[in-house]
Amino acid sequence: MTLDMAKKGQKIYIKKINDDKIKVQAIRLGIYEGAKIDCALKIPFGPIILSNRMQEIAVGRTLAKKIEIDIIKEGA
């Protein structure tokens, strides 16, 4: 599953970032393999808004398709 398939309110686990250039840039924003973050908002035909601690980050759909995720089940 990739980030573009996440739904608003889901807690997600970043499994893999499939682009080395993006991986380096994403680390600066707190998005890295192994990170647990929230999908705060999903704008129709627009970016996915991720919430990580006290920071929100907009990730475009094209980029989101390169980030593999798992959904974290409630209580896990």
C-alpha distance (Angstrom), angle and dihedral (degrees) to the residues before:
residue distance angle dihedral
M1 . . .
T2 3.79 . .
L3 3.79 131.1 .
D4 3.81 93.7 -104.5
M5 3.85 87.8 67.5
A6 3.82 94.8 56.3
K7 3.80 118.4 113.7
K8 3.79 129.4 -136.9
G9 3.79 111.9 -84.7
Q10 3.81 96.8 20.7
K11 3.78 120.8 131.1
I12 3.79 108.4 -135.6
Y13 3.78 137.9 -164.9
I14 3.82 117.6 -144.9
K15 3.82 106.1 -130.9
K16 3.79 102.1 173.2
I17 3.80 141.1 -9.0
N18 3.79 107.8 -147.6
D19 3.80 99.2 -155.7
D20 3.81 122.9 65.0
K21 3.83 94.8 -152.3
I22 3.79 91.7 50.5
K23 3.81 91.0 44.6
V24 3.82 91.5 59.1
Q25 3.81 93.1 47.4
A26 3.82 93.6 44.4
I27 3.81 92.5 54.6
R28 3.81 88.7 63.8
L29 3.80 88.5 58.5
G30 3.80 95.4 47.4
I31 3.81 95.0 -101.6
Y32 3.79 108.7 125.6
E33 3.78 139.3 136.8
G34 3.79 106.9 -72.8
A35 3.82 95.5 24.6
K36 3.81 119.7 135.2
I37 3.80 112.0 -146.4
D38 3.80 139.6 157.7
C39 3.78 128.8 -112.6
A40 3.81 97.4 -131.5
L41 3.80 98.1 177.6
K42 3.77 141.0 -6.7
I43 3.78 112.7 -153.0
P44 3.84 112.2 -151.9
F45 3.82 108.4 -105.2
G46 3.80 88.0 -7.5
P47 3.80 139.8 81.5
I48 3.77 130.3 -44.0
I49 3.81 112.0 -119.8
L50 3.80 113.2 -141.4
S51 3.78 123.4 -163.8
N52 3.79 118.0 -151.1
R53 3.80 115.9 173.5
M54 3.84 105.7 -51.6
Q55 3.81 94.9 -18.9
E56 3.80 133.2 88.4
I57 3.80 121.7 -156.6
A58 3.82 127.9 -169.4
V59 3.81 113.7 -141.7
G60 3.80 118.5 -168.2
R61 3.80 119.6 -128.1
T62 3.82 95.0 -113.0
L63 3.79 90.8 54.2
A64 3.82 91.9 42.1
K65 3.82 89.5 58.8
K66 3.84 88.6 62.2
I67 3.83 94.4 55.3
E68 3.81 116.9 83.5
I69 3.80 115.9 -151.3
D70 3.78 144.6 176.1
I71 3.79 123.3 -147.1
I72 3.82 113.5 -120.1
K73 3.79 110.4 -134.0
E74 3.79 118.0 -131.2
G75 3.79 111.8 -94.1
A76 3.83 93.0 22.1
